[in-house]
Amino acid sequence: MKIQSHPQRDRAWQELHTRPFVRFTAPADVLHLAFLGGEETNQADDENRAHLIEAMSLVATYESPKHSIHAVTLNELGRLVLCWERHSEYTAFTFFFYELKKKFQPFGFDFEKVLPSGWLQSLGDVPLVATQIAVGRRDEMPNTLDSLTTLFEGHTINGSQIMAGLGEAWTCYRTHGDGLGRIAVVVNTMSAQEIGRTVQRLVAIEDYYHLALLSAPLASEIQPELIAAEDLMVEEMDKLYKAASVEEKRAVLNTLLSLAAEVEHLRARIAKRFGGSIAYFSLLKARFDELREAKIDHVLPLDRFVMRRLVPAIDTCRSTHRRLISLSERINSAAELLRTSVELIVQEQNLRLLESANQKAHLQLRLQQSVEALSVVVISYYALGLLGHLLDGVESTGMGLNVKLTLGIATPIVLAAVWIIVHRVRKQFR
């Protein structure tokens, strides 16, 4: 059996297999910088990156619109690799310095000395994430907890075994004197591929942690507006309970409609940011799972330290989002109930108007019937008048006709005939 090729599927698989990550050996120094920015091409950023590549004579080993890897060997220093990535909300520069030609000192390499003068300042924005990672073998790194602490300027450190015991990762999640965060990776028996994957996961955790926290200030910012909206909702429900007239209920309905617009505006403000934070939180947990951490005695593991601080922030965002959804649903339910109440009142008024119109029509019918009775008399009177004139003419011919007697006999007959005709006409119209 042969399955027909699909261009979109083939492109996806090709991207999956050809997009590489940086493999390197220990010891190594890594500098990771992440700047906020969307997927759209930024001309200034592209120019800065092009200037960096040209100034350092970097050679491309992989290039795509959103990911590239460039490398160069620096005389008397070692090999420098630049990995650039553009994501949906941020752009990342990661510098890998390995195959060192000088003695390795954890966090002792100053990347600013090898980067073009003023290049970091030309980027403009302060990086959201700025972290230096020192990767060394067991005999190249401090071997006690106290000596490891000296690498982090005396701060309390967190650490755990990673990759099922193939190495260790240590950090304090603080900014140091050089303005950078620090992560120390102690390699026991890792291959170049495992080292590259591990560092990639550690920098991803740094990125996702900071990106997930971007929604926390927004959640705090909208809290007063949300509380005010909830309080106003309670007040309007009290007014609705006491409202008796249509005008009062319409006033409450207008307020609810205005409140609904305000709540939808708040939901629109937080939707993208909160959704992104929740997505980054899921990715963060996935990267921690891939690290396969194991606890080190008397030290708080990396994932537990991060989650103890991140989970409350994410729960606050989720709670705020749920409160907004709940408030919106309550407003819609109250507005629908109020509309139904107003419609019932209007229908009752219409019913009373119809009943009044029905009574008036009935009175008009009775009046019409009375008029019809009089009309029978009037028509009969005129008919008898015409008959009298006719009989007077006949009498003048000398026929000896008694006009009064004839009119007296004809009167009931004419009345009956007129009544029958009027009755039939009325019946036909009905």
C-alpha positions, 0 to 999 in steps of 0.5 A: 500500500502506498499513501499519497504524499501531502505537501503540508504533512511533508513540510511539517515532518521536514521542519521537525527533523531539520530544525536542529538544536545546539550540541556541545561538550562540557565545559561551556558557558551559555548566555541566554537573552529573551526580548518581548516581541511578536512574530512580525518581522522587526527591521531594527532587530533584523539589522542588529542581528545582521550587524552581529553576524557580520561583525563576528564573521559568524557562519550560518549552519542552519537558517529559517525565517524564525530560527537560525544557528551561526558559528565561529571559532575565536582564536585563543578562546574557543568556539562560539555559536549563536542560536536565534529564535523568534517565537509568537511573543518573544525573540531569543538570542542564545550564545554557546561558548565551548571547546575552550582554549583557556581554563574553565571558570564557572561564570567567569567568561565575560560575553561582552568582551567578545560581542561587538562594542555597544551591541547589547545596548543597541537592542534597546529593550531590557531583556525579559530573561537574561541568564548565564549557564555554566556547564562543567564536568564533576571535577571542574565544578565545586563539589560541596553545597557551600562551595556551590553557594559561592558561585551564586554570591551567597544566595540560598540555592536550589538544585536537583539531579536531572536526566535520571542522574546523568547530571545536576542543575543548580540555581538561586533564581535571583539577579546577580551583580552582573544583572544576570541570572545563573544556572550551574549544570554539573555533568556526570555522564552526558553526551553532547546531545544530552547536554544540548537538550538539557540546556535547551530545556533549562532556558525554556523553563526560564522563558516560560516562567517569566512569560507566564508571570506577565499576567499577574500584574494585569490580574492585580490591575483589574481586581478593583474594577471586577470587585466594583462590577460585582458590587454593582451587580448586587445593587442592581439585583436589589433594585430589581427585587423591589422594582414595581413599575416598568420604568424602574425595571427599564432603568435596571435593565439599562444599567445591566446592559452597561455593566455587561459591556464593561465586563466584556471589555475586561474579558477582552483585555485579559483573554490573550494574556491569560490564555498565553500564561496558562499555555506557558504554564503547561509548557513549563510543566512539560519541560520539567517532566523532560528534565526527569528531576530527582531530589537531592538531600536537604535541597529544594528541587527546581520544579518545587521551588518554581511551582510554589511561586508560579501556581498561586499566580496562575490560580489567581489568573484562572480565578479572575477569569472564572469570576468574569465569566460567572459575572457575565453569565449572571448579568445575561441571566438577570437581563433576560429575566428582566426582559421577560418581566417587561414583556409580560407587563407590556403584554398585559397592557396590550391585553387590557387594551384589546379588552377595552377595544372589544367592549367598544366594538360590542357597544358599537354593534349594539348601537348599530343594531339600534340604528338598523331598527330605526333605519327599517322604520325610516325606509318604510316611511319613505317607501309608504310615501312613494306608494301614497304618491302612486295611489294618489295618481291612480285615484285621480284617474277616477278608479274610485280607489281608497288611498288611506285604506290601501296605505293602511293595509300596505304599511305592515307589508312594507315594514316586513319586506324592508326588515327582511331585506335589511336582515339579509343584507346584514347577514350577508356582510357577516 
